[in-house]
């Protein structure tokens, strides 16, 4: 996250928590100096990302296998597993 993307705490919309036994994610729309972003936070791991509308649209273009690859990486498996 760059300084120009840093959201103000007072500008956040209502949050949504999505969780199961493996993850707990907090999602909310925030207003930055560069426009609206979706802030996605992993509460258990302490990671977060801000995505703009084009980046979010890009997610919709991906096959589900791309996300399976993310999960393999996060649990320490090699690229040739699977």
The first five atom37 places (N, CA, C, CB, O) and aatype in JSON, in Angstrom:
{
  "aatype": [20, 20, 20, 20, 20, 20, 20, 20, 20, 20, 20, 20, 20, 20, 20, 20, 20, 20, 20, 20, 20, 20, 20, 20, 20, 20, 20, 20, 20, 20, 20, 20, 20, 20, 20, 20, 20, 20, 20, 20, 20, 20, 20, 20, 20, 20, 20, 20, 20, 20, 20, 20, 20, 20, 20, 20, 20, 20, 20, 20, 20, 20, 20, 20, 20, 20, 20, 20, 20, 20, 20, 20, 20, 20, 20, 20, 20, 20, 20, 20, 20, 20],
  "atom_mask": [
    [1, 1, 1, 1, 1],
    [1, 1, 1, 1, 1],
    [1, 1, 1, 1, 1],
    [1, 1, 1, 1, 1],
    [1, 1, 1, 1, 1],
    [1, 1, 1, 1, 1],
    [1, 1, 1, 1, 1],
    [1, 1, 1, 1, 1],
    [1, 1, 1, 1, 1],
    [1, 1, 1, 1, 1],
    [1, 1, 1, 1, 1],
    [1, 1, 1, 1, 1],
    [1, 1, 1, 1, 1],
    [1, 1, 1, 1, 1],
    [1, 1, 1, 1, 1],
    [1, 1, 1, 1, 1],
    [1, 1, 1, 1, 1],
    [1, 1, 1, 1, 1],
    [1, 1, 1, 1, 1],
    [1, 1, 1, 1, 1],
    [1, 1, 1, 1, 1],
    [1, 1, 1, 1, 1],
    [1, 1, 1, 1, 1],
    [1, 1, 1, 1, 1],
    [1, 1, 1, 1, 1],
    [1, 1, 1, 1, 1],
    [1, 1, 1, 1, 1],
    [1, 1, 1, 1, 1],
    [1, 1, 1, 1, 1],
    [1, 1, 1, 1, 1],
    [1, 1, 1, 1, 1],
    [1, 1, 1, 1, 1],
    [1, 1, 1, 1, 1],
    [1, 1, 1, 1, 1],
    [1, 1, 1, 1, 1],
    [1, 1, 1, 1, 1],
    [1, 1, 1, 1, 1],
    [1, 1, 1, 1, 1],
    [1, 1, 1, 1, 1],
    [1, 1, 1, 1, 1],
    [1, 1, 1, 1, 1],
    [1, 1, 1, 1, 1],
    [1, 1, 1, 1, 1],
    [1, 1, 1, 1, 1],
    [1, 1, 1, 1, 1],
    [1, 1, 1, 1, 1],
    [1, 1, 1, 1, 1],
    [1, 1, 1, 1, 1],
    [1, 1, 1, 1, 1],
    [1, 1, 1, 1, 1],
    [1, 1, 1, 1, 1],
    [1, 1, 1, 1, 1],
    [1, 1, 1, 1, 1],
    [1, 1, 1, 1, 1],
    [1, 1, 1, 1, 1],
    [1, 1, 1, 1, 1],
    [1, 1, 1, 1, 1],
    [1, 1, 1, 1, 1],
    [1, 1, 1, 1, 1],
    [1, 1, 1, 1, 1],
    [1, 1, 1, 1, 1],
    [1, 1, 1, 1, 1],
    [1, 1, 1, 1, 1],
    [1, 1, 1, 1, 1],
    [1, 1, 1, 1, 1],
    [1, 1, 1, 1, 1],
    [1, 1, 1, 1, 1],
    [1, 1, 1, 1, 1],
    [1, 1, 1, 1, 1],
    [1, 1, 1, 1, 1],
    [1, 1, 1, 1, 1],
    [1, 1, 1, 1, 1],
    [1, 1, 1, 1, 1],
    [1, 1, 1, 1, 1],
    [1, 1, 1, 1, 1],
    [1, 1, 1, 1, 1],
    [1, 1, 1, 1, 1],
    [1, 1, 1, 1, 1],
    [1, 1, 1, 1, 1],
    [1, 1, 1, 1, 1],
    [1, 1, 1, 1, 1],
    [1, 1, 1, 1, 1]
  ],
  "atom_positions": [
    [[0.85, -1.18, 0.0], [0.0, 0.0, 0.0], [0.89, 1.23, 0.0], [-0.97, 0.0, 1.22], [1.81, 1.34, 0.82]],
    [[0.63, 2.14, -0.89], [1.41, 3.37, -0.96], [0.74, 4.45, -0.14], [1.59, 3.83, -2.41], [-0.42, 4.3, 0.27]],
    [[1.46, 5.53, 0.11], [0.91, 6.63, 0.89], [-0.32, 7.24, 0.21], [1.97, 7.71, 1.11], [-1.23, 7.71, 0.88]],
    [[-0.34, 7.23, -1.13], [-1.48, 7.81, -1.83], [-2.71, 6.92, -1.76], [-1.12, 8.06, -3.28], [-3.83, 7.38, -1.99]],
    [[-2.51, 5.64, -1.44], [-3.63, 4.72, -1.31], [-4.11, 4.57, 0.12], [-3.25, 3.38, -1.86], [-5.14, 3.94, 0.35]],
    [[-3.4, 5.13, 1.09], [-3.74, 4.91, 2.49], [-5.14, 5.45, 2.79], [-2.71, 5.58, 3.4], [-5.39, 6.64, 2.64]],
    [[-6.04, 4.56, 3.22], [-7.4, 5.01, 3.5], [-7.5, 5.69, 4.84], [-8.36, 3.84, 3.45], [-6.75, 5.37, 5.77]],
    [[-8.41, 6.64, 4.94], [-8.7, 7.25, 6.22], [-9.69, 6.4, 6.99], [-9.24, 8.67, 6.03], [-10.65, 5.9, 6.4]],
    [[-9.47, 6.23, 8.29], [-10.35, 5.39, 9.09], [-11.78, 5.91, 9.12], [-9.82, 5.28, 10.49], [-12.72, 5.13, 9.23]],
    [[-11.94, 7.22, 9.01], [-13.28, 7.79, 9.1], [-14.05, 7.67, 7.79], [-13.19, 9.24, 9.51], [-15.23, 8.04, 7.74]],
    [[-13.43, 7.18, 6.73], [-14.08, 7.1, 5.42], [-14.54, 5.68, 5.08], [-13.14, 7.6, 4.36], [-15.03, 5.45, 3.97]],
    [[-14.38, 4.74, 5.99], [-14.71, 3.35, 5.69], [-16.21, 3.12, 5.72], [-14.01, 2.42, 6.67], [-16.93, 3.69, 6.55]],
    [[-16.67, 2.28, 4.82], [-18.06, 1.85, 4.8], [-18.23, 0.7, 5.78], [-18.5, 1.43, 3.35], [-17.27, 0.3, 6.45]],
    [[-19.42, 0.17, 5.87], [-19.7, -0.97, 6.74], [-18.87, -2.17, 6.31], [-21.2, -1.31, 6.71], [-18.7, -2.42, 5.12]],
    [[-18.36, -2.9, 7.27], [-17.52, -4.07, 7.01], [-18.35, -5.34, 6.92], [-16.46, -4.21, 8.1], [-19.43, -5.44, 7.5]],
    [[-17.81, -6.31, 6.19], [-18.4, -7.64, 6.08], [-17.31, -8.63, 6.49], [-18.94, -7.94, 4.63], [-16.18, -8.53, 6.03]],
    [[-17.65, -9.57, 7.36], [-16.71, -10.63, 7.75], [-17.18, -11.93, 7.11], [-16.61, -10.76, 9.31], [-18.34, -12.31, 7.23]],
    [[-16.25, -12.59, 6.44], [-16.5, -13.9, 5.84], [-15.51, -14.86, 6.48], [-16.37, -13.87, 4.26], [-14.3, -14.63, 6.44]],
    [[-16.01, -15.95, 7.07], [-15.1, -16.85, 7.77], [-15.55, -18.3, 7.68], [-14.97, -16.44, 9.23], [-16.71, -18.61, 7.43]],
    [[-14.58, -19.17, 7.9], [-14.82, -20.59, 8.1], [-13.7, -21.1, 9.0], [-14.87, -21.38, 6.73], [-13.0, -20.3, 9.62]],
    [[-13.52, -22.42, 9.09], [-12.5, -22.95, 9.98], [-11.07, -22.66, 9.51], [-12.68, -24.44, 10.13], [-10.13, -22.85, 10.28]],
    [[-10.9, -22.21, 8.27], [-9.57, -21.98, 7.72], [-9.16, -20.51, 7.64], [-9.5, -22.57, 6.36], [-7.97, -20.2, 7.64]],
    [[-10.12, -19.61, 7.58], [-9.79, -18.2, 7.37], [-10.88, -17.29, 7.93], [-9.57, -17.91, 5.88], [-12.04, -17.69, 8.06]],
    [[-10.48, -16.07, 8.25], [-11.43, -15.03, 8.62], [-11.01, -13.76, 7.89], [-11.46, -14.8, 10.19], [-9.93, -13.22, 8.12]],
    [[-11.88, -13.29, 7.0], [-11.58, -12.17, 6.12], [-12.55, -11.03, 6.4], [-11.66, -12.6, 4.64], [-13.75, -11.23, 6.5]],
    [[-12.0, -9.83, 6.51], [-12.79, -8.61, 6.67], [-12.73, -7.86, 5.35], [-12.26, -7.72, 7.86], [-11.65, -7.6, 4.83]],
    [[-13.89, -7.5, 4.8], [-13.97, -6.82, 3.51], [-14.75, -5.53, 3.72], [-14.65, -7.72, 2.42], [-15.8, -5.51, 4.37]],
    [[-14.22, -4.43, 3.15], [-14.96, -3.16, 3.21], [-14.5, -2.23, 2.1], [-14.76, -2.48, 4.59], [-13.38, -2.32, 1.6]],
    [[-15.41, -1.34, 1.73], [-15.08, -0.32, 0.74], [-14.49, 0.87, 1.48], [-16.34, 0.11, -0.1], [-15.03, 1.31, 2.49]],
    [[-13.36, 1.37, 0.97], [-12.73, 2.55, 1.57], [-12.53, 3.61, 0.49], [-11.37, 2.17, 2.24], [-12.43, 3.3, -0.7]],
    [[-12.47, 4.84, 0.92], [-12.22, 5.97, 0.02], [-10.78, 6.42, 0.23], [-13.23, 7.15, 0.28], [-10.37, 6.7, 1.35]],
    [[-10.02, 6.49, -0.87], [-8.64, 6.94, -0.82], [-8.51, 8.2, -1.66], [-7.66, 5.83, -1.32], [-9.46, 8.63, -2.31]],
    [[-7.33, 8.79, -1.64], [-7.09, 9.96, -2.49], [-7.15, 9.61, -3.97], [-5.73, 10.57, -2.17], [-7.33, 10.48, -4.82]],
    [[-7.0, 8.32, -4.27], [-7.06, 7.85, -5.66], [-8.4, 7.21, -6.01], [-5.95, 6.87, -5.93], [-8.5, 6.54, -7.03]],
    [[-9.4, 7.4, -5.18], [-10.72, 6.84, -5.46], [-11.08, 5.69, -4.54], [-10.8, 6.39, -6.89], [-10.37, 5.39, -3.58]],
    [[-12.2, 5.05, -4.85], [-12.69, 3.95, -4.03], [-11.85, 2.69, -4.24], [-14.15, 3.66, -4.34], [-11.37, 2.41, -5.34]],
    [[-11.68, 1.96, -3.16], [-10.96, 0.69, -3.19], [-11.73, -0.32, -2.34], [-9.49, 0.86, -2.68], [-12.47, 0.06, -1.44]],
    [[-11.54, -1.59, -2.63], [-12.02, -2.64, -1.76], [-10.84, -3.09, -0.92], [-12.65, -3.84, -2.57], [-9.82, -3.52, -1.45]],
    [[-10.98, -2.99, 0.39], [-9.92, -3.41, 1.3], [-10.27, -4.81, 1.79], [-9.76, -2.41, 2.51], [-11.35, -5.04, 2.34]],
    [[-9.35, -5.74, 1.6], [-9.53, -7.13, 2.03], [-8.45, -7.42, 3.06], [-9.45, -8.13, 0.81], [-7.26, -7.3, 2.77]],
    [[-8.86, -7.81, 4.26], [-7.92, -8.07, 5.35], [-8.04, -9.51, 5.81], [-8.17, -7.11, 6.53], [-9.14, -10.01, 6.04]],
    [[-6.91, -10.17, 5.95], [-6.86, -11.49, 6.57], [-6.6, -11.27, 8.05], [-5.75, -12.41, 5.93], [-5.49, -10.92, 8.45]],
    [[-7.62, -11.47, 8.86], [-7.49, -11.18, 10.29], [-6.53, -12.14, 10.98], [-8.85, -11.24, 10.96], [-5.81, -11.73, 11.89]],
    [[-6.5, -13.39, 10.58], [-5.64, -14.39, 11.23], [-4.18, -14.22, 10.86], [-6.09, -15.79, 10.88], [-3.29, -14.42, 11.69]],
    [[-3.91, -13.86, 9.62], [-2.52, -13.73, 9.15], [-1.98, -12.31, 9.2], [-2.41, -14.26, 7.76], [-0.77, -12.11, 9.13]],
    [[-2.86, -11.33, 9.31], [-2.43, -9.94, 9.39], [-2.05, -9.31, 8.06], [-1.29, -9.85, 10.3], [-1.35, -8.3, 8.04]],
    [[-2.51, -9.88, 6.96], [-2.24, -9.32, 5.63], [-3.45, -8.52, 5.16], [-1.91, -10.44, 4.61], [-4.57, -8.77, 5.58]],
    [[-3.2, -7.54, 4.28], [-4.29, -6.78, 3.69], [-3.9, -6.32, 2.3], [-4.67, -5.58, 4.57], [-2.72, -6.24, 1.96]],
    [[-4.92, -6.01, 1.49], [-4.7, -5.51, 0.14], [-5.83, -4.55, -0.21], [-4.61, -6.68, -0.89], [-6.97, -4.73, 0.22]],
    [[-5.5, -3.53, -0.99], [-6.5, -2.6, -1.52], [-6.58, -2.84, -3.03], [-6.13, -1.1, -1.2], [-5.56, -2.84, -3.71]],
    [[-7.79, -3.05, -3.54], [-7.99, -3.29, -4.96], [-8.95, -2.27, -5.54], [-8.51, -4.72, -5.21], [-9.98, -1.97, -4.95]],
    [[-8.6, -1.73, -6.73], [-9.51, -0.8, -7.4], [-10.47, -1.59, -8.29], [-8.73, 0.26, -8.23], [-10.37, -2.81, -8.38]],
    [[-11.37, -0.9, -8.94], [-12.41, -1.59, -9.72], [-11.83, -2.4, -10.88], [-13.4, -0.57, -10.26], [-12.34, -3.48, -11.17]],
    [[-10.79, -1.91, -11.54], [-10.2, -2.67, -12.65], [-9.52, -3.94, -12.14], [-9.19, -1.8, -13.41], [-9.62, -4.99, -12.77]],
    [[-8.83, -3.84, -11.01], [-8.2, -5.03, -10.43], [-9.26, -6.06, -10.02], [-7.34, -4.63, -9.21], [-9.07, -7.26, -10.22]],
    [[-10.36, -5.59, -9.46], [-11.44, -6.5, -9.09], [-12.06, -7.16, -10.32], [-12.52, -5.76, -8.3], [-12.36, -8.35, -10.31]],
    [[-12.25, -6.37, -11.37], [-12.79, -6.95, -12.6], [-11.84, -8.02, -13.14], [-13.03, -5.86, -13.66], [-12.28, -9.06, -13.63]],
    [[-10.54, -7.75, -13.04], [-9.55, -8.73, -13.48], [-9.67, -10.06, -12.75], [-8.16, -8.18, -13.27], [-9.4, -11.11, -13.34]],
    [[-10.08, -10.03, -11.5], [-10.31, -11.28, -10.76], [-11.41, -12.11, -11.41], [-10.67, -10.98, -9.31], [-11.34, -13.34, -11.41]],
    [[-12.41, -11.45, -11.96], [-13.53, -12.18, -12.56], [-13.14, -12.87, -13.86], [-14.69, -11.24, -12.82], [-13.84, -13.77, -14.32]],
    [[-12.02, -12.46, -14.46], [-11.56, -13.07, -15.71], [-10.79, -14.36, -15.46], [-10.68, -12.08, -16.47], [-10.53, -15.11, -16.41]],
    [[-10.43, -14.64, -14.23], [-9.55, -15.75, -13.91], [-10.33, -17.06, -13.75], [-8.76, -15.45, -12.65], [-11.42, -17.07, -13.18]],
    [[-9.75, -18.16, -14.24], [-10.37, -19.46, -13.96], [-10.13, -19.82, -12.49], [-9.79, -20.57, -14.91], [-9.19, -19.33, -11.86]],
    [[-10.97, -20.67, -11.95], [-10.85, -21.06, -10.54], [-9.49, -21.67, -10.21], [-11.95, -22.03, -10.18], [-9.05, -21.61, -9.07]],
    [[-8.83, -22.27, -11.19], [-7.53, -22.89, -10.97], [-6.48, -21.88, -10.51], [-7.06, -23.58, -12.23], [-5.55, -22.25, -9.79]],
    [[-6.61, -20.63, -10.91], [-5.68, -19.59, -10.47], [-5.73, -19.46, -8.96], [-6.01, -18.22, -11.14], [-4.69, -19.34, -8.31]],
    [[-6.92, -19.49, -8.39], [-7.07, -19.35, -6.95], [-6.57, -20.59, -6.22], [-8.53, -19.08, -6.59], [-6.06, -20.49, -5.11]],
    [[-6.73, -21.76, -6.83], [-6.16, -22.98, -6.25], [-4.65, -22.86, -6.15], [-6.55, -24.21, -7.09], [-4.05, -23.34, -5.19]],
    [[-4.03, -22.22, -7.15], [-2.59, -21.99, -7.12], [-2.19, -21.09, -5.97], [-2.12, -21.38, -8.42], [-1.15, -21.31, -5.34]],
    [[-2.99, -20.07, -5.68], [-2.72, -19.2, -4.53], [-2.72, -20.01, -3.25], [-3.76, -18.06, -4.44], [-1.85, -19.83, -2.39]],
    [[-3.68, -20.9, -3.11], [-3.8, -21.69, -1.89], [-2.64, -22.66, -1.74], [-5.11, -22.46, -1.88], [-2.15, -22.86, -0.63]],
    [[-2.2, -23.27, -2.84], [-1.03, -24.16, -2.77], [0.18, -23.41, -2.26], [-0.73, -24.78, -4.15], [0.93, -23.93, -1.43]],
    [[0.38, -22.2, -2.75], [1.52, -21.39, -2.32], [1.43, -21.03, -0.85], [1.62, -20.12, -3.16], [2.45, -21.0, -0.16]],
    [[0.24, -20.75, -0.36], [0.09, -20.29, 1.02], [0.32, -21.39, 2.04], [-1.27, -19.71, 1.22], [0.62, -21.1, 3.2]],
    [[0.18, -22.65, 1.65], [0.42, -23.74, 2.59], [1.78, -24.4, 2.38], [-0.67, -24.78, 2.47], [2.07, -25.42, 3.0]],
    [[2.61, -23.81, 1.5], [3.99, -24.25, 1.36], [4.23, -25.38, 0.39], [4.49, -24.63, 2.65], [5.31, -25.98, 0.42]],
    [[3.28, -25.71, -0.45], [3.51, -26.74, -1.45], [4.25, -26.17, -2.64], [2.17, -27.37, -1.89], [4.17, -24.97, -2.91]],
    [[4.95, -27.01, -3.35], [5.68, -26.57, -4.53], [4.77, -26.42, -5.73], [6.78, -27.53, -4.84], [3.65, -26.93, -5.74]],
    [[5.26, -25.73, -6.77], [4.49, -25.51, -7.99], [4.2, -26.8, -8.74], [5.21, -24.55, -8.89], [3.21, -26.88, -9.47]],
    [[5.06, -27.81, -8.56], [4.86, -29.05, -9.31], [3.91, -30.01, -8.6], [6.19, -29.73, -9.54], [3.64, -31.09, -9.12]],
    [[3.39, -29.63, -7.42], [2.38, -30.45, -6.74], [1.03, -30.18, -7.36], [2.36, -30.16, -5.22], [0.71, -29.02, -7.63]],
    [[0.25, -31.18, -7.58], [-1.09, -30.9, -8.0], [-1.48, -31.55, -9.23], [-1.29, -29.53, -8.14], [-2.62, -31.38, -9.68]]
  ]
}
